[in-house]
Amino acid sequence: MNSEQPGTQVNPQEPPHKALIPEIKARSAQEAATLIAEHPAPVIAAVLLELNPGFAQDILAELPGGLTDAVLHAVAPEMALQWQRNQSYAPDSIGRMMEPAYAVFHPAMTVAQTVERLRALIKVAFITYGYVIDEAGRLCGLITMRDLLFAQDDERLESLMLCDVFSLNPETPLNEAMKLVLDRHYPVYPVCDADGVLLGLVRGQAMFEEQAIDITAQVGTMVGVEKEERLATPLEQSFKFRHPWLQLNLLTAFVAGAVVAVFQDTVDRLVILAVFLPILAGQSGNTGCQALAVTLRGMTLGELKGGKEKALVTKEAWLGFYNGALTGLVAAIGMLIMAVYQGNPNAIALAIVVWMALVGACVISGLCGSLIPITLKRFGLDPATASSIFLTTATDVVSMGMLLGLATLLVR
């Protein structure tokens, strides 16, 4: 079977799995699993070993059971055990990104014994730190290469190790773990369970790489583009990902259209209002998107902690009021000029309606922009998931409803 992809230049001196890696990285986990399943287990194992550990676990979970077993037999026993352990943790958790901890020592070992062991380990793994554990496997301390270099050969690790070791919990979500390591910037972090037992290691580079993918996906999820969709995603799969959200968007557009239909008599009587409907929808929509962006950024960076939601919502409401009052003033002047030019006897009333509608719409859109992601998160959903679709519906309904409703009440 020919494993070459169209347009891929294969170096005959290069291992067969190398040509697959760029193609795999450009796909979602499901698509990558389908592509890679056509190859022998040793090639699949070699590819997975060179990917981000979290992405490798996602691909492994998508492979058929028999093939998964073959891949596990194709890697070193330590790696196979680690991959099986990682599969027990939730996606996007630290536990899914763990690598085996090879450089594990006991407190009573001497520097000479440790260095001798390290000479063998560096041939099979990239070692950054040494980890000291007790008989129960609990992490007791950390050894740096610098300390080993300057220590006496007969010195024991228990007198040399750093005892206050920062570690991560395997069940911690990636975004929460990123907040914990924000001021540390270590190359590697040990991962321990609630009892302090060392389960594996996670590299800072892998965490930042995975977080970068999540952040770039956030923009797409706001408008219904799935995280799994990539540039190399086939046309049919992209259609399946996107079309349901477009149907939802169409349904919500009908809701906004229904609001206009309710006030059809007002629109027929005051045709000039039709000119300002898109103006109000655009202004209030932009206000809501600003509030949404700030709220999502605060959630991503961990700035929006428990108890601060009320303050955020209140701030966005006041911002909506101030921005709506000033932009509403400009819009009201525009309405006044247009109505006077057309000889409309209700020019002043129409200007007041436009100002009041824009202020109200901006206040509501600011509230919606902050409340929608907070509400989604409270229900255990991704705060960014199609939030822009829901926000657009809310702002369109409110802005059009307020303009036409106020005009119906105040302009006779």
Residue, then its C-alpha position, 0 to 999 in steps of 0.5 A: m500500500n502506498s502511504e505517500q500523500p499527494g504533493t508530499q516529498v519523501n526522502p528515501q533516507e527518512p524513516p517511513h513515519k516521518a512523511l506522515i507527521p505533517e499530514i497527521k498534524a493538519r487533521s482532527a483526531q478522528e480524521a488522523a486516526t482514519l488516515i493512520a489506521e491504514h499503516p502497520a502498528p509500528v509506523i503508527a506507534a512511531v508517529l504517535l511518539e512524535l506528536n503532542p501527547g494529548f493529541a496522540q491520546d485522542i488519536l489512540a482513542e479513535l483507533p479500532g480496539g485490535l489496532t490499539d492493542a497492536v500499537l501498545h505492543a509496538v512501543a516500550p512497556e513503560m510507554a504502553l503502560q503510560w498510554q493506558r493510564n492516560q486513557s482513564y482521564a478526561p479529554d483536555s485534562i493533564g492526565r491525558m498529556m502525561e509521559p513516563a517518568y524514567a528518572v525515578f530514584h530512591p532517597a538512599m541512593t548515592v550520587a554515583q549510583t544515580v549518575e550511573r543509572l542516568r547514563a543508561l536512561i539518557k540513551v532511551a529518554f530525554i531527561t530533565y530532572g530526577y525524581v525521588i520517591d519513597e517505597a509507596g511511590r510518593l514523590c519526595g523530592l526533585i534532583t537537578m543535573r546541576d546539583l548532581l554535577f557538583a555533589q560528592d559521589d557518596e552523598r545521598l539523594e535525600s540530603l541533596m534533593l529539593c523537597d518542596v516540589f510543585s506538582l500537577n493533579p492528573e484530573t486538572p483541566l488544561n486551562e486550570a493547569m495553565k493558570l497554576v504554571l503561569d508564573r513558574h515556566y518549568p520545562v517539566y512538571p511532575v503529575c501526582d494523584a491525591d496521595g502524592v504518588l508520581l503518575g507521570l510527567v507533563r512537559g511545559q511545551a506540550m501544555f502551551e502547544e495544546q493551549a494554543i490549539d484551544i485558543t485558536a479554536q475558540v474563535g471558530t466555536m463562537v460561530g459554530v465551527e467545531k474544534e475538530e475541523r482543520l484546513a485539511t478536513p474533507l469537504e463532506q466532514s466540514f459540511k457535517f460540522r458546520h451545517p447544523w449550526l447554520q440551520l440553528n442560525l437560520l431558525t434564530a434569524f426567523v425569530a428576529g424576522a418575526v419581531v419585525a412582522v409583529f410591528q408590520d403596521t408600524v413599519d408600513r406607517l413609518v417607513i423611515l424606521a427601516v433605514f435605522l433597523p440595521i444601524l441599531a442591530g449593528q451597533s448593539g451587536n458590536t457592543g455585545c461582541q465586545a462584552l463577549a470577547v472580554t468575558l471569554r478572555g477573562m475565563t481563558l486567563g483565569e481572571l473571572k473567578g467565582g463571585k466576580e460575575k456580578a461585577l462584570v455583568t454590572k460593568e458591561a451594562w453600564l458600558g452599554f448605557y454610556n456607549g449607547a447614549l453617545t452613539g444614540l445621540v449621533a443616530a438621533i441627530g441623523m434621524l432628526i435630519m432625515a425626518v425633517y428633510q422628508g417633512n415628517p411631522n414626528a421628527i423629534a419624536l422619532a429622534i427620541v425613539v432612536w436614542m432610547a432604542l439604541v441605549g436600551a439595545c446596547v445595555i441589553s447586548g452588554l448584559c447578553g455578551s457577558l451572561i451567555p458564556i457565564t451561563l453556558k459554563r454554569f451548565g457545564l458547556d464550552p463558554a465559546t460554543a456558538s455564543s456568537i449565534f445566540l448573541t446575534t439573535a438576542t441583539d437583533v431581537v432586542s434592537m428591532g423590538m425596542l425601536l419598533g415597539l417604542a415607535t408604536l407607543l410614542v409616535r402617532 
